[in-house]
Structure formats: structure tokens, C-alpha cells
Amino acid sequence: MKSPLESLGDFTLPWINDWSLGREVEALRAEVVRGAAGRVLEIGAGTGLNFQHYRAGVDVTAVEPAARMRRRAEERARDAVANLTLLEGKAGELPFDAGSFDTVLVTFTLCSIRDLGAALGEVRRVLRKGGSLRLLEHVKSPDPWVAWLQRAIDPAWRIALAGCTLLRDPAVELERAGFESVSLQAIELPLPVPVRAGVIGTATRG
Ligand SMILES: C[S@@+](CC[C@H](N)C(=O)[O-])C[C@H]1O[C@@H](n2cnc3c(N)ncnc32)[C@H](O)[C@@H]1O
């Protein structure tokens, strides 16, 4: 059973997501989404803020576990120019055959997935050989002072934001999951200090 705080989070998170990860990161979303081609799987689609950036002719399947996030995403899916199907689903249990997708896309989601190793194993399984994971994420800062701050506030941050952690290092996790070619660019996100360190890039299944 969910705690009162978790239930409140279910209600407020779609608003928080749209407010905090909206206009400021729009250009970065466009950059990561526009490169998605062929059969695309988006994991943890949230409220569907990426949907408007998919090109016409791209076949997108998007999965999102949270019902209230999905409700908003459904509205945005209707306005998308790509052929888009939105499903309830979790990264660790993807209901797709091996090699089903050319591209998998995640934005600001790896931070929220509890068992990231299992999830990335599933992402690798559903990608075809040579297919790519495209990602845009906030990460653990390389600056020791900011990293200290992130560690200090992470327990409260996780409780307030549905399990989102400030301490993820996608490069390490991707290599551990067996992605052969990991090409991530460190960037400064136009967001508050705890979530300012970011990465954008790709990891390929060899
Ligand atoms: C901060 S939101 C980002 C949403 C969206 N990707 C975006 O860029 O706006 C994180 C999302 O990850 C989803 N999520 C959490 N655990 C997940 C899991 N195991 N599998 C897939 N999505 C998950 C949450 O429900 C939430 O929608």
C-alpha cells in the first residue's frame, strides 16, 4: 500500500515534471529525439514532453508506469506527427521480443528506475544489433562540492520526487550492462544546481 506522501506524489508529479523539465530543456529534448529513427521505444515517457519532437514517419512505442503521467501523455500523443502508441509498462519488464527496436530513448528517467542494471539489460535485449539508446539525463556531478551536496540531500530528494536519485552515473551503468559503444557528452543543464550536471548522447548495442 502507498504512503500518504507517495499518493500525494502521484498527484503532483505530472505538474512538477511539466514545470521543471519543460521549456528550459526543450532544445535538448529536440536534439536527442530528432535523431530517433525507425522503430523507436521511449521508456518512462512521463507526460509526453518528447512526443512533439518525433519526426513524421517514425514508429514510436512509449511506455510509462504511472497512470497520472500517462493521462497527460495521452493528450500529447494525439498531437504528435509520428505514429505513436502509448502503453503502461516498466523498464525492467518490457513486453517486446528481442531485437524489436532500432532506437530506445530515455530522458530524465534513468534517475527514477530502481533496478537500473535489470532495466538496461532489458533495453539491450529489445534493441536490434547495431541499434542505439539515445539519452538525456541529469547525473552525479563531477564537481566534488556539488557531489557532496547531492549526497547530502539525496535521501530527502528521493522521498519527495518518487525515487529520483541525484547520484546516477549512466556511463558506468551502460558499460556494466554491456553496451559496446558509449558516447556521452557532459553538459550543463539549464536547471537548479542539484540537477545541473547532465549528459546527452548514445550507447550502441554491438
Ligand atoms: C522525471 S520523470 C521524466 C519523464 C519524461 N521522460 C520526461 O523527460 O519528461 C521520470 C519518469 O520515469 C518513470 N519511471 C519510474 N520508474 C520507471 C521504470 N521502472 N520504468 C519506466 N519508467 C519509470 C516515472 O513514472 C516518470 O514518468
The ligand as an ORCA input file, in Angstrom:
! r2SCAN-3c Opt
* xyz 0 1
  C      11.335     12.746    -14.113
  S      10.163     11.770    -14.975
  C      10.678     12.073    -16.672
  C       9.574     11.836    -17.638
  C       9.938     12.023    -19.115
  N      10.877     11.037    -19.573
  C      10.451     13.408    -19.413
  O      11.539     13.550    -19.943
  O       9.728     14.367    -19.106
  C      10.697     10.104    -14.682
  C       9.722      9.084    -15.257
  O      10.246      7.765    -15.087
  C       9.145      6.917    -14.834
  N       9.641      5.658    -14.240
  C       9.949      5.400    -12.946
  N      10.328      4.121    -12.801
  C      10.255      3.560    -14.027
  C      10.506      2.253    -14.532
  N      10.917      1.259    -13.733
  N      10.308      2.029    -15.839
  C       9.919      3.017    -16.666
  N       9.648      4.279    -16.244
  C       9.826      4.543    -14.946
  C       8.257      7.732    -13.914
  O       6.944      7.239    -13.828
  C       8.347      9.100    -14.584
  O       7.358      9.284    -15.545
*
